[in-house]
Amino acid sequence: MFVRFRRSLHSFVIRMASAVILTAVSAVQVVSAQGTVSPTLAPQSQVNGATPVPSGPALVAGVAIGDCGDVSQAMVRSYHTGARRPPNPATKVCEGGRIRVRVAAERHFGHRIMDPVRVTVLLNFEPTTLVDLDSLARGTITFNGQEFDLVRQQALPYGQTPVVVETQQLRDGSLLLKIEMLVQSAVPASVAPYLVFRLDLRYALGNIRDAQGIETAAPDWRVLSTPLIGLTMSSTAVAGDQFRDIPLEPVQQVRPWPALWLLIVGVFLMFFMPGLLVVQWINRHRPGRQLSREEIAWRTLDAVRASARENDGYTRAHIRRIAHAVRLYFDVESATVSEVQSRLANDPRLADIIGVLQSCEGVLFEGSAIDRQEIKVLQRKLKSIIPRP
């Protein structure tokens, strides 16, 4: 038994160690979207022999020369049935080719309300460019109204996250940022014929310069809006035609009527066998006190006397119990009076025993009357034939 337990423990430790190692490796490979992708890979490109990328034109404070943020796309779109659905996937090039964006969804049709949709965003930019992912880490997809939200962490299986970010350096020295998101929309099909996805981030090509042209430590943040992609709704099962109000009051929990009794029976059965084993062990090692024949007989006789006192006299039921107690004491339960006389021939109390049994049988079988004088005689004979303990 010990060898089997040791093998099981050894197998459990090996499996737990493998799980911890695999979890650590996946955590190292996947970058959490909670910070800024810094240009720390730029020195590596120089070490690899790649040509350093120029830093771009000097930036002037208060002037936005970026073209990655489209004002028309940043506005909340108005829905109409004649609108043309944006393509899927969609690409975009801005800042003179220094930033390239590609957005794609694994399926662009047949979506229902609150369906999880996996969207992949690819950003290709220079190592000197900063991309801020803090807004995405806070759950903000677009800066001024959005049709999609990130899937809640509680709705995903253990170990999965709604946002996964990976970075890779290409051969030309540029960086490839891959963002995989699980999003869902609560917009009903009656409001929009199709859903539109867009991701807004901040980026900076350099730092802000003051009036004297000196570069400060603050990045010159600009808005990066990905191109729109269209996701059509299902034509066979939609979410309904209108929003409906639902009661917000807590719903009273209702249990089926046999639940309480089944719970009681289950608890009883759970503790029955252990309790039975404990009782049997106690009875074997600490047996209870054995009652003597005299004590058993007088318990019955005293109970008969108390019952007769409450009923103002003895009845045939009382006499039957007295006869049964006497026969049980002398071990002659099924014997007649003649058989009792032959079995107890050597007992000095034989005359009183026969007198008690004949008196009881006269009341039970012959219908004799029961008076107080006969009861006193019967009680005196009982004290003489059965000693009180």
Backbone hydrogen bonds in HBPLUS format (Angstrom, degrees):
<---DONOR---> <-ACCEPTOR-->    atom                        ^
c    i                          cat <-CA-CA->   ^        H-A-AA   ^      H-
h    n   atom  resd res      DA  || num        DHA   H-A  angle D-A-AA Bond
n    s   type  num  typ     dist DA aas  dist angle  dist       angle   num
A0005-PHE N   A0001-MET O   2.99 MM   4  6.28 157.7  2.04 148.2 154.5     1
A0006-ARG N   A0002-PHE O   2.89 MM   4  6.10 155.2  1.96 147.2 154.2     2
A0007-ARG N   A0003-VAL O   2.98 MM   4  6.25 155.4  2.05 148.1 154.2     3
A0008-SER N   A0004-ARG O   3.00 MM   4  6.25 161.1  2.04 149.2 154.1     4
A0009-LEU N   A0005-PHE O   2.94 MM   4  6.14 161.3  1.98 150.5 155.5     5
A0010-HIS N   A0006-ARG O   2.94 MM   4  6.09 155.0  2.00 144.6 151.7     6
A0011-SER N   A0007-ARG O   2.94 MM   4  6.20 159.3  1.99 151.1 156.1     7
A0012-PHE N   A0008-SER O   2.93 MM   4  6.16 155.6  1.99 147.7 154.6     8
A0013-VAL N   A0009-LEU O   2.99 MM   4  6.20 160.3  2.03 150.2 154.7     9
A0014-ILE N   A0010-HIS O   3.11 MM   4  6.34 159.3  2.15 147.4 152.7    10
A0015-ARG N   A0011-SER O   3.06 MM   4  6.28 160.9  2.10 149.4 154.1    11
A0016-MET N   A0012-PHE O   2.98 MM   4  6.19 161.9  2.02 152.0 156.9    12
A0017-ALA N   A0013-VAL O   2.99 MM   4  6.14 157.5  2.04 148.3 154.3    13
A0018-SER N   A0014-ILE O   3.01 MM   4  6.23 155.6  2.07 147.1 153.5    14
A0019-ALA N   A0015-ARG O   2.97 MM   4  6.20 158.4  2.02 148.7 154.5    15
A0020-VAL N   A0016-MET O   3.00 MM   4  6.22 158.9  2.04 148.4 153.8    16
A0021-ILE N   A0017-ALA O   3.00 MM   4  6.21 158.3  2.05 147.8 153.5    17
A0022-LEU N   A0018-SER O   2.96 MM   4  6.17 165.3  1.98 153.4 157.0    18
A0023-THR N   A0019-ALA O   2.96 MM   4  6.10 156.8  2.02 146.8 153.4    19
A0024-ALA N   A0020-VAL O   2.95 MM   4  6.13 155.4  2.01 145.8 152.5    20
A0025-VAL N   A0021-ILE O   2.97 MM   4  6.19 156.6  2.02 149.1 155.3    21
A0026-SER N   A0022-LEU O   3.05 MM   4  6.25 164.9  2.08 149.2 152.7    22
A0027-ALA N   A0023-THR O   2.97 MM   4  6.13 150.1  2.06 143.1 151.8    23
A0028-VAL N   A0024-ALA O   2.99 MM   4  6.22 143.5  2.12 142.5 151.8    24
A0029-GLN N   A0025-VAL O   3.02 MM   4  6.30 153.1  2.09 148.8 156.0    25
A0030-VAL N   A0026-SER O   3.06 MM   4  6.12 156.7  2.12 148.9 153.6    26
A0031-VAL N   A0165-VAL O   2.83 MM 134  5.12 147.1  1.94 175.8 173.1    27
A0165-VAL N   A0031-VAL O   3.29 MM 134  5.12 140.7  2.46 155.1 161.0    28
A0034-GLN N   A0032-SER O   3.00 MM   2  5.67 132.9  2.23 104.0  90.4    29
A0133-LEU N   A0035-GLY O   3.08 MM  98  5.55 152.3  2.16 142.5 150.8    30
A0037-VAL N   A0131-VAL O   3.06 MM  94  5.52 158.0  2.11 163.5 161.8    31
A0042-ALA N   A0039-PRO O   3.44 MM   3  5.76 166.0  2.47 106.0 109.7    32
A0045-SER N   A0041-LEU O   3.23 MM   4  6.63 146.0  2.35 147.5 155.6    33
A0045-SER N   A0042-ALA O   3.10 MM   3  5.30 124.8  2.42 101.7 115.0    34
A0046-GLN N   A0042-ALA O   3.34 MM   4  6.75 148.9  2.44 146.4 154.6    35
A0046-GLN N   A0043-PRO O   3.12 MM   3  5.11 120.5  2.49  93.1 107.8    36
A0047-VAL N   A0043-PRO O   2.97 MM   4  6.31 146.2  2.08 144.0 154.0    37
A0048-ASN N   A0044-GLN O   2.83 MM   4  6.09 151.0  1.92 148.9 156.8    38
A0050-ALA N   A0045-SER O   2.79 MM   5  5.19 144.9  1.91 168.6 161.9    39
A0049-GLY N   A0046-GLN O   3.21 MM   3  5.11 152.2  2.29  95.0 103.2    40
A0063-VAL N   A0060-VAL O   3.31 MM   3  5.82 160.9  2.35 137.1 135.8    41
A0225-SER N   A0068-CYS O   3.17 MM 157  6.02 169.2  2.18 119.4 122.8    42
A0074-ALA N   A0070-ASP O   2.91 MM   4  6.11 136.7  2.10 144.5 157.6    43
A0083-ALA N   A0080-HIS O   3.13 MM   3  5.71 169.1  2.14 119.6 122.4    44
A0090-ALA N   A0103-VAL O   2.89 MM  13  5.39 155.2  1.95 153.0 161.3    45
A0103-VAL N   A0090-ALA O   2.86 MM  13  5.39 164.7  1.88 161.5 166.8    46
A0092-LYS N   A0101-VAL O   2.85 MM   9  5.04 142.6  1.99 149.0 148.6    47
A0101-VAL N   A0092-LYS O   2.78 MM   9  5.04 165.3  1.80 159.6 160.8    48
A0094-CYS N   A0099-ILE O   3.05 MM   5  5.50 168.2  2.06 160.5 163.4    49
A0097-GLY N   A0094-CYS O   3.21 MM   3  5.46 132.4  2.45 100.8 112.2    50
A0099-ILE N   A0094-CYS O   3.24 MM   5  5.50 154.5  2.31 161.8 155.1    51
A0098-ARG N   A0095-GLU O   3.14 MM   3  5.34 158.8  2.19 106.1 112.7    52
A0100-ARG N   A0124-ASN O   2.92 MM  24  5.07 154.4  1.99 143.9 152.0    53
A0124-ASN N   A0100-ARG O   2.91 MM  24  5.07 163.6  1.93 148.6 153.1    54
A0102-ARG N   A0122-LEU O   2.97 MM  20  5.10 146.3  2.08 146.2 152.0    55
A0122-LEU N   A0102-ARG O   2.81 MM  20  5.10 167.3  1.83 156.6 161.0    56
A0104-ALA N   A0120-THR O   3.02 MM  16  5.43 153.6  2.10 152.4 160.3    57
A0120-THR N   A0104-ALA O   2.83 MM  16  5.43 171.9  1.83 171.1 173.3    58
A0106-GLU N   A0118-ARG O   3.40 MM  12  6.31 160.2  2.44 166.3 171.2    59
A0232-THR N   A0108-HIS O   2.91 MM 124  6.07 160.7  1.95 146.9 140.5    60
A0111-HIS N   A0232-THR O   3.29 MM 121  6.42 167.7  2.31 141.2 142.1    61
A0234-SER N   A0111-HIS O   2.77 MM 123  5.15 140.6  1.92 151.1 142.4    62
A0115-ASP N   A0112-ARG O   3.11 MM   3  5.51 148.6  2.22 137.6 132.2    63
A0114-MET N   A0185-SER O   2.80 MM  71  5.13 156.4  1.85 166.4 163.6    64
A0117-VAL N   A0183-VAL O   2.66 MM  66  5.21 163.2  1.69 159.6 165.5    65
A0183-VAL N   A0117-VAL O   2.87 MM  66  5.21 165.7  1.90 151.8 150.9    66
A0119-VAL N   A0181-MET O   2.94 MM  62  5.31 157.3  1.99 148.5 155.9    67
A0181-MET N   A0119-VAL O   2.89 MM  62  5.31 166.0  1.91 157.9 162.7    68
A0121-VAL N   A0179-ILE O   2.82 MM  58  5.06 164.2  1.85 150.5 156.1    69
A0179-ILE N   A0121-VAL O   2.85 MM  58  5.06 165.9  1.87 154.9 159.2    70
A0123-LEU N   A0177-LEU O   2.83 MM  54  4.94 159.8  1.87 146.8 153.3    71
A0177-LEU N   A0123-LEU O   2.72 MM  54  4.94 170.9  1.72 155.9 158.3    72
A0125-PHE N   A0175-LEU O   3.05 MM  50  5.54 154.0  2.12 150.1 157.7    73
A0175-LEU N   A0125-PHE O   2.83 MM  50  5.54 166.0  1.85 175.8 175.6    74
A0129-THR N   A0126-GLU O   3.08 MM   3  5.51 166.6  2.10 116.8 120.7    75
A0130-LEU N   A0204-ALA O   2.86 MM  74  5.06 171.6  1.87 155.0 156.9    76
A0204-ALA N   A0130-LEU O   2.89 MM  74  5.06 145.7  2.01 139.9 145.4    77
A0132-ASP N   A0202-ARG O   2.84 MM  70  5.20 168.7  1.85 147.3 151.2    78
A0137-ALA N   A0133-LEU O   3.05 MM   4  6.31 150.0  2.15 147.3 156.0    79
A0138-ARG N   A0134-ASP O   3.08 MM   4  6.37 137.0  2.27 142.9 153.8    80
A0138-ARG N   A0135-SER O   3.20 MM   3  5.15 129.9  2.47  92.0 104.9    81
A0140-THR N   A0135-SER O   2.92 MM   5  5.27 154.6  1.99 159.2 150.8    82
A0139-GLY N   A0136-LEU O   3.08 MM   3  5.05 158.7  2.12 102.0 108.4    83
A0200-ASP N   A0141-ILE O   2.80 MM  59  6.01 165.7  1.82 172.7 168.5    84
A0149-ASP N   A0184-GLN O   2.91 MM  35  5.56 156.1  1.97 153.2 159.8    85
A0184-GLN N   A0149-ASP O   2.86 MM  35  5.56 149.2  1.95 155.4 165.6    86
A0151-VAL N   A0182-LEU O   2.93 MM  31  5.80 165.8  1.95 151.3 148.1    87
A0155-ALA N   A0152-ARG O   3.07 MM   3  5.49 147.0  2.18 108.2 117.5    88
A0156-LEU N   A0153-GLN O   3.26 MM   3  5.50 165.2  2.28 109.0 113.4    89
A0160-GLN N   A0157-PRO O   3.20 MM   3  5.87 165.0  2.23 140.1 140.1    90
A0182-LEU N   A0162-PRO O   2.89 MM  20  4.97 140.8  2.05 144.2 150.4    91
A0164-VAL N   A0180-GLU O   2.91 MM  16  5.20 156.4  1.97 151.8 158.5    92
A0180-GLU N   A0164-VAL O   2.90 MM  16  5.20 171.0  1.91 157.4 160.0    93
A0166-GLU N   A0178-LYS O   2.90 MM  12  5.16 156.8  1.96 149.0 156.1    94
A0178-LYS N   A0166-GLU O   2.82 MM  12  5.16 175.9  1.82 163.0 164.3    95
A0168-GLN N   A0176-LEU O   2.97 MM   8  5.14 137.0  2.15 138.0 150.1    96
A0176-LEU N   A0168-GLN O   2.73 MM   8  5.14 158.2  1.78 159.4 166.4    97
A0170-LEU N   A0174-SER O   2.89 MM   4  5.55 164.6  1.91 162.8 167.4    98
A0173-GLY N   A0170-LEU O   3.16 MM   3  5.49 161.7  2.20 111.2 114.9    99
A0191-VAL N   A0188-PRO O   3.18 MM   3  5.65 150.5  2.28 109.2 117.1   100
A0195-LEU N   A0231-LEU O   2.71 MM  36  4.92 179.6  1.71 150.1 150.0   101
A0231-LEU N   A0195-LEU O   2.74 MM  36  4.92 157.9  1.79 147.4 151.7   102
A0197-PHE N   A0229-ILE O   3.01 MM  32  5.47 162.1  2.05 153.9 159.7   103
A0229-ILE N   A0197-PHE O   3.28 MM  32  5.47 148.8  2.39 141.0 149.6   104
A0226-THR N   A0199-LEU O   2.97 MM  27  5.43 164.7  2.00 154.8 159.9   105
A0201-LEU N   A0224-LEU O   2.85 MM  23  5.02 157.9  1.90 143.0 150.5   106
A0224-LEU N   A0201-LEU O   2.68 MM  23  5.02 166.8  1.70 156.5 154.0   107
A0203-TYR N   A0222-ARG O   2.92 MM  19  5.34 151.9  2.00 138.9 147.5   108
A0222-ARG N   A0203-TYR O   2.73 MM  19  5.34 142.0  1.87 150.5 163.5   109
A0220-ASP N   A0206-GLY O   2.91 MM  14  5.96 172.5  1.91 152.1 149.6   110
A0208-ILE N   A0218-ALA O   2.85 MM  10  5.89 165.3  1.87 175.7 172.7   111
A0216-THR N   A0208-ILE O   2.74 MM   8  5.59 167.4  1.76 162.1 165.5   112
A0210-ASP N   A0214-ILE O   2.95 MM   4  5.54 158.4  2.00 148.5 149.4   113
A0213-GLY N   A0210-ASP O   2.94 MM   3  5.25 160.1  1.98 113.0 118.3   114
A0259-ALA N   A0256-PRO O   2.98 MM   3  5.56 161.7  2.02 122.0 127.6   115
A0262-LEU N   A0258-PRO O   2.84 MM   4  5.92 160.5  1.88 154.1 160.2   116
A0263-LEU N   A0259-ALA O   2.87 MM   4  6.03 149.2  1.96 144.3 153.2   117
A0264-ILE N   A0260-LEU O   2.93 MM   4  6.23 155.1  2.00 146.9 153.4   118
A0265-VAL N   A0261-TRP O   2.90 MM   4  6.13 166.3  1.91 152.7 156.2   119
A0266-GLY N   A0262-LEU O   2.83 MM   4  5.95 155.5  1.89 143.2 150.8   120
A0267-VAL N   A0263-LEU O   2.93 MM   4  6.15 160.0  1.97 149.7 154.3   121
A0268-PHE N   A0264-ILE O   2.93 MM   4  6.15 158.3  1.98 148.1 154.8   122
A0269-LEU N   A0265-VAL O   2.87 MM   4  6.09 163.5  1.90 152.2 156.3   123
A0270-MET N   A0266-GLY O   2.93 MM   4  6.05 143.8  2.06 140.8 151.2   124
A0271-PHE N   A0267-VAL O   3.14 MM   4  6.39 146.7  2.25 145.9 152.5   125
A0272-PHE N   A0268-PHE O   2.84 MM   4  5.76 117.9  2.23 142.4 159.4   126
A0275-GLY N   A0271-PHE O   3.06 MM   4  5.91 153.7  2.13 136.9 145.1   127
A0276-LEU N   A0272-PHE O   2.79 MM   4  6.00 154.3  1.86 152.7 160.7   128
A0277-LEU N   A0273-MET O   2.98 MM   4  6.20 160.9  2.02 154.9 159.0   129
A0278-VAL N   A0274-PRO O   3.00 MM   4  6.24 154.8  2.06 147.6 154.6   130
A0279-VAL N   A0275-GLY O   2.93 MM   4  6.17 161.3  1.96 151.1 155.9   131
A0280-GLN N   A0276-LEU O   2.95 MM   4  6.15 160.4  1.99 149.7 155.0   132
A0281-TRP N   A0277-LEU O   2.97 MM   4  6.15 154.5  2.04 143.9 150.9   133
A0282-ILE N   A0278-VAL O   2.95 MM   4  6.21 158.2  2.00 150.1 155.9   134
A0283-ASN N   A0279-VAL O   2.92 MM   4  6.14 159.2  1.96 150.5 156.2   135
A0284-ARG N   A0280-GLN O   3.01 MM   4  6.21 143.5  2.15 141.6 150.8   136
A0285-HIS N   A0281-TRP O   3.06 MM   4  6.26 160.3  2.10 150.8 155.4   137
A0286-ARG N   A0282-ILE O   2.62 MM   4  5.34 153.4  1.69 148.6 156.7   138
A0296-ILE N   A0292-SER O   3.06 MM   4  6.34 156.4  2.12 148.3 154.6   139
A0297-ALA N   A0293-ARG O   2.98 MM   4  6.15 162.7  2.01 149.0 153.7   140
A0298-TRP N   A0294-GLU O   2.94 MM   4  6.13 166.4  1.96 152.9 156.5   141
A0299-ARG N   A0295-GLU O   3.03 MM   4  6.06 141.3  2.18 138.7 148.2   142
A0300-THR N   A0296-ILE O   3.37 MM   4  6.65 154.1  2.45 142.3 147.6   143
A0301-LEU N   A0297-ALA O   2.99 MM   4  6.33 161.6  2.03 149.0 154.6   144
A0302-ASP N   A0298-TRP O   2.87 MM   4  5.80 162.4  1.90 143.1 147.8   145
A0303-ALA N   A0299-ARG O   3.10 MM   4  6.16 150.0  2.19 135.5 143.8   146
A0304-VAL N   A0300-THR O   2.94 MM   4  6.23 150.0  2.03 148.3 156.6   147
A0305-ARG N   A0301-LEU O   3.01 MM   4  6.28 157.7  2.06 147.1 152.7   148
A0306-ALA N   A0302-ASP O   3.00 MM   4  6.23 158.6  2.05 146.9 152.1   149
A0307-SER N   A0303-ALA O   2.99 MM   4  6.17 157.5  2.04 144.2 150.5   150
A0308-ALA N   A0304-VAL O   2.92 MM   4  6.10 157.5  1.97 150.6 156.7   151
A0309-ARG N   A0305-ARG O   3.00 MM   4  6.17 150.3  2.09 143.7 151.6   152
A0310-GLU N   A0306-ALA O   3.16 MM   4  6.43 149.2  2.26 142.8 150.1   153
A0311-ASN N   A0307-SER O   3.07 MM   4  6.31 143.7  2.20 142.6 152.7   154
A0313-GLY N   A0308-ALA O   2.93 MM   5  4.95 174.5  1.93 144.8 146.5   155
A0318-HIS N   A0315-THR O   3.08 MM   3  5.26 122.4  2.43  98.6 112.4   156
A0319-ILE N   A0315-THR O   3.12 MM   4  6.51 159.2  2.16 151.4 156.9   157
A0320-ARG N   A0316-ARG O   2.91 MM   4  6.12 153.0  1.98 146.5 154.0   158
A0321-ARG N   A0317-ALA O   3.15 MM   4  6.37 152.6  2.23 142.2 148.4   159
A0322-ILE N   A0318-HIS O   3.03 MM   4  6.34 151.4  2.11 147.4 155.5   160
A0323-ALA N   A0319-ILE O   3.00 MM   4  6.27 166.7  2.02 155.1 157.4   161
A0324-HIS N   A0320-ARG O   3.03 MM   4  6.21 154.8  2.10 143.6 150.8   162
A0325-ALA N   A0321-ARG O   3.00 MM   4  6.18 154.0  2.07 144.5 150.9   163
A0326-VAL N   A0322-ILE O   3.05 MM   4  6.35 158.1  2.09 153.6 159.0   164
A0327-ARG N   A0323-ALA O   3.02 MM   4  6.19 168.6  2.04 151.5 154.6   165
A0328-LEU N   A0324-HIS O   2.92 MM   4  5.98 153.7  1.99 143.8 151.7   166
A0329-TYR N   A0325-ALA O   2.99 MM   4  6.12 147.7  2.10 139.9 148.4   167
A0330-PHE N   A0326-VAL O   3.13 MM   4  6.40 159.4  2.17 152.4 156.6   168
A0331-ASP N   A0327-ARG O   2.87 MM   4  5.76 106.8  2.42 135.7 152.4   169
A0332-VAL N   A0327-ARG O   2.89 MM   5  4.94 165.0  1.91 142.9 146.8   170
A0331-ASP N   A0328-LEU O   3.37 MM   3  4.91 154.3  2.44  91.2  98.4   171
A0340-VAL N   A0336-THR O   2.88 MM   4  6.13 152.9  1.96 148.4 156.4   172
A0341-GLN N   A0337-VAL O   2.99 MM   4  6.19 150.0  2.08 143.1 150.9   173
A0342-SER N   A0338-SER O   3.08 MM   4  6.41 145.0  2.21 142.7 151.5   174
A0343-ARG N   A0339-GLU O   2.95 MM   4  6.12 157.2  2.00 149.1 155.5   175
A0344-LEU N   A0340-VAL O   2.98 MM   4  5.97 161.4  2.02 149.6 154.1   176
A0347-ASP N   A0344-LEU O   3.22 MM   3  5.30 162.0  2.26 105.8 111.2   177
A0350-LEU N   A0347-ASP O   3.17 MM   3  5.46 148.6  2.27 122.0 120.6   178
A0353-ILE N   A0349-ARG O   3.01 MM   4  6.22 157.1  2.07 155.2 162.6   179
A0354-ILE N   A0350-LEU O   2.92 MM   4  6.12 167.7  1.93 157.4 159.8   180
A0355-GLY N   A0351-ALA O   2.98 MM   4  6.13 154.5  2.05 142.5 150.3   181
A0356-VAL N   A0352-ASP O   2.94 MM   4  6.14 154.8  2.00 147.5 152.8   182
A0357-LEU N   A0353-ILE O   3.06 MM   4  6.31 166.1  2.08 152.8 156.2   183
A0358-GLN N   A0354-ILE O   2.89 MM   4  6.01 160.2  1.93 151.8 157.5   184
A0359-SER N   A0355-GLY O   3.01 MM   4  6.07 157.6  2.06 143.0 149.2   185
A0360-CYS N   A0356-VAL O   3.05 MM   4  6.29 159.2  2.10 147.5 152.9   186
A0361-GLU N   A0357-LEU O   2.93 MM   4  6.12 160.9  1.96 149.0 154.5   187
A0362-GLY N   A0358-GLN O   2.87 MM   4  5.97 147.5  1.97 145.4 154.1   188
A0363-VAL N   A0359-SER O   3.27 MM   4  6.55 145.3  2.40 140.1 147.7   189
A0364-LEU N   A0360-CYS O   2.98 MM   4  6.20 160.2  2.02 149.3 155.4   190
A0365-PHE N   A0361-GLU O   2.82 MM   4  5.59 167.5  1.84 146.1 150.4   191
A0366-GLU N   A0362-GLY O   3.21 MM   4  4.90 136.1  2.41 108.6 120.6   192
A0368-SER N   A0362-GLY O   3.14 MM   6  5.72 174.7  2.14 136.6 136.1   193
A0375-ILE N   A0371-ASP O   3.16 MM   4  6.45 151.7  2.25 144.7 153.1   194
A0376-LYS N   A0372-ARG O   2.94 MM   4  6.23 155.4  2.00 152.1 157.4   195
A0377-VAL N   A0373-GLN O   3.08 MM   4  6.39 160.0  2.12 149.2 154.4   196
A0378-LEU N   A0374-GLU O   2.85 MM   4  6.04 156.4  1.91 145.5 152.8   197
A0379-GLN N   A0375-ILE O   2.88 MM   4  6.11 156.4  1.93 149.3 155.1   198
A0380-ARG N   A0376-LYS O   2.98 MM   4  6.21 153.7  2.05 145.5 152.6   199
A0381-LYS N   A0377-VAL O   2.97 MM   4  6.25 158.3  2.02 151.6 156.9   200
A0382-LEU N   A0378-LEU O   2.98 MM   4  6.20 152.1  2.06 145.3 153.3   201
A0383-LYS N   A0379-GLN O   3.09 MM   4  6.35 152.6  2.17 144.9 151.1   202
A0384-SER N   A0380-ARG O   3.21 MM   4  6.47 136.8  2.41 136.6 148.0   203
A0384-SER N   A0381-LYS O   3.11 MM   3  5.05 126.3  2.41  92.2 106.6   204
A0385-ILE N   A0381-LYS O   2.97 MM   4  6.25 152.0  2.05 153.5 160.1   205
A0386-ILE N   A0382-LEU O   2.96 MM   4  5.81 154.6  2.03 146.9 153.2   206
